[in-house]
Amino acid sequence: MVYLRPATEADQDVIRAMVFAERLDPTSLNWRNFIVAADGREIVGIAQIKPHGDCREFGSLVVKPAYRGRGIGRQLVEALLSKEAGDVYLLCAVQRVPYYRQFGFEVIDDAQAPPTLRRKLRLVGLFRIAGVHVVAMKRAA
């Protein structure tokens, strides 16, 4: 049975490996910001809220392929968002927009994103030539 729990320092290597395996943003991977989905002792899903000086950013949502389609990602998203009183932002590939809309996120113009996320958007904009298109989204409080 899969259950959610706060990450521990012992989970750091697994968190890092899961983020790198999915080619997600490898910055700000502080285990203290994560919750994990575990099946026994195995971590099968992760997600975090990154606290920045100017905003809070949802990110690093990963569910191991063998566990996808079971609602684990939804549980992770809902668990983290339930603890947030203010606006929450995220950056995602354009094809993921419909998934995040179900949690109340809406696409925003890059200029509406907080400065921290605008800087990230400029960096990932360099990858558009390779077909990677990232958008900013906001879930209003």
C-alpha positions as CSV (number, residue, x, y, z in Angstrom):
1,M,0.0,0.0,0.0
2,V,1.3,3.4,-1.0
3,Y,1.3,6.2,1.7
4,L,2.6,9.7,1.8
5,R,5.2,11.0,4.3
6,P,7.6,14.0,4.6
7,A,10.9,13.3,3.1
8,T,13.9,12.6,5.4
9,E,17.6,13.3,4.9
10,A,18.0,9.6,4.0
11,D,15.8,10.1,1.0
12,Q,18.0,12.8,-0.6
13,D,19.9,10.5,-3.0
14,V,16.6,8.8,-4.2
15,I,15.0,12.3,-4.7
16,R,18.0,13.5,-6.7
17,A,18.1,10.3,-8.8
18,M,14.4,10.5,-9.6
19,V,14.6,14.2,-10.6
20,F,17.6,13.6,-12.9
21,A,16.0,10.5,-14.4
22,E,13.1,12.6,-15.6
23,R,15.3,15.5,-16.7
24,L,13.5,17.9,-14.4
25,D,14.9,21.1,-12.9
26,P,17.8,19.9,-10.7
27,T,18.1,23.1,-8.7
28,S,16.7,23.5,-5.1
29,L,16.6,19.8,-4.3
30,N,16.4,20.2,-0.6
31,W,14.8,17.1,1.0
32,R,13.1,19.3,3.6
33,N,10.8,20.7,0.9
34,F,9.6,17.3,-0.3
35,I,7.0,14.8,0.4
36,V,7.3,11.2,-0.8
37,A,5.0,8.4,-1.7
38,A,6.3,5.1,-0.4
39,D,5.4,1.5,-1.0
40,G,6.9,-0.2,2.0
41,R,10.4,1.1,2.0
42,E,10.6,2.0,-1.7
43,I,10.0,5.6,-2.7
44,V,7.7,5.6,-5.7
45,G,6.8,9.2,-6.0
46,I,8.1,12.7,-5.0
47,A,7.1,16.3,-5.1
48,Q,8.1,19.6,-3.5
49,I,7.2,23.2,-2.9
50,K,10.3,25.3,-3.4
51,P,10.3,28.4,-1.2
52,H,11.9,31.4,-3.1
53,G,12.2,34.9,-1.7
54,D,9.5,36.2,-4.0
55,C,7.2,33.1,-4.5
56,R,6.5,29.5,-3.8
57,E,7.0,27.1,-6.6
58,F,5.5,23.6,-7.0
59,G,7.9,21.2,-8.7
60,S,9.8,17.9,-9.0
61,L,6.7,15.8,-9.4
62,V,7.9,12.3,-10.3
63,V,6.1,9.0,-10.0
64,K,8.0,5.8,-11.0
65,P,6.7,4.4,-14.3
66,A,5.5,1.2,-12.7
67,Y,3.3,3.2,-10.3
68,R,1.8,5.7,-12.8
69,G,-1.9,5.8,-13.4
70,R,-2.8,5.0,-9.8
71,G,-3.5,8.6,-8.7
72,I,-0.2,8.9,-6.8
73,G,0.8,12.1,-8.6
74,R,-2.6,13.6,-7.7
75,Q,-2.2,12.7,-4.1
76,L,1.2,14.3,-4.0
77,V,0.0,17.5,-5.6
78,E,-3.1,17.8,-3.4
79,A,-1.2,17.1,-0.2
80,L,1.3,19.9,-0.9
81,L,-1.3,22.4,-2.2
82,S,-3.5,21.8,0.8
83,K,-0.8,23.3,3.0
84,E,-0.4,26.5,0.9
85,A,-2.4,29.6,1.9
86,G,-0.9,31.9,-0.8
87,D,-0.3,31.8,-4.5
88,V,1.7,28.9,-5.9
89,Y,3.5,28.9,-9.2
90,L,5.0,26.2,-11.4
91,L,6.9,25.8,-14.6
92,C,6.0,22.9,-16.9
93,A,6.3,21.7,-20.4
94,V,3.3,22.9,-22.4
95,Q,1.9,19.4,-22.8
96,R,1.5,19.1,-19.0
97,V,-0.8,22.2,-18.8
98,P,-4.1,20.2,-18.9
99,Y,-2.9,18.0,-15.9
100,Y,-2.1,21.0,-13.7
101,R,-5.3,22.9,-14.7
102,Q,-7.3,20.3,-12.7
103,F,-5.6,21.6,-9.5
104,G,-6.5,25.2,-10.2
105,F,-3.3,26.3,-12.0
106,E,-3.7,28.7,-15.0
107,V,-1.1,29.6,-17.6
108,I,0.3,33.1,-17.1
109,D,2.3,35.4,-19.3
110,D,6.0,35.2,-18.6
111,A,5.9,38.9,-17.5
112,Q,3.4,38.0,-14.7
113,A,5.7,35.4,-13.2
114,P,7.8,36.4,-10.1
115,P,11.4,37.5,-10.9
116,T,12.9,34.1,-9.8
117,L,10.7,32.2,-12.3
118,R,11.2,34.8,-15.1
119,R,15.0,34.1,-14.8
120,K,14.3,30.3,-15.0
121,L,12.1,30.9,-18.0
122,R,14.8,32.8,-19.8
123,L,17.2,29.9,-19.3
124,V,14.8,27.2,-20.4
125,G,13.8,29.4,-23.4
126,L,17.2,28.4,-24.8
127,F,15.9,24.8,-25.2
128,R,13.0,25.8,-27.5
129,I,15.2,25.2,-30.5
130,A,15.2,21.5,-29.3
131,G,11.4,21.5,-29.2
132,V,11.1,22.1,-25.4
133,H,8.5,24.7,-24.6
134,V,8.0,25.6,-20.9
135,V,5.2,27.8,-19.6
136,A,4.5,29.5,-16.2
137,M,1.4,28.7,-14.3
138,K,-0.2,30.1,-11.2
139,R,-2.7,28.8,-8.7
140,A,-4.2,31.8,-6.9
141,A,-4.8,31.7,-3.2
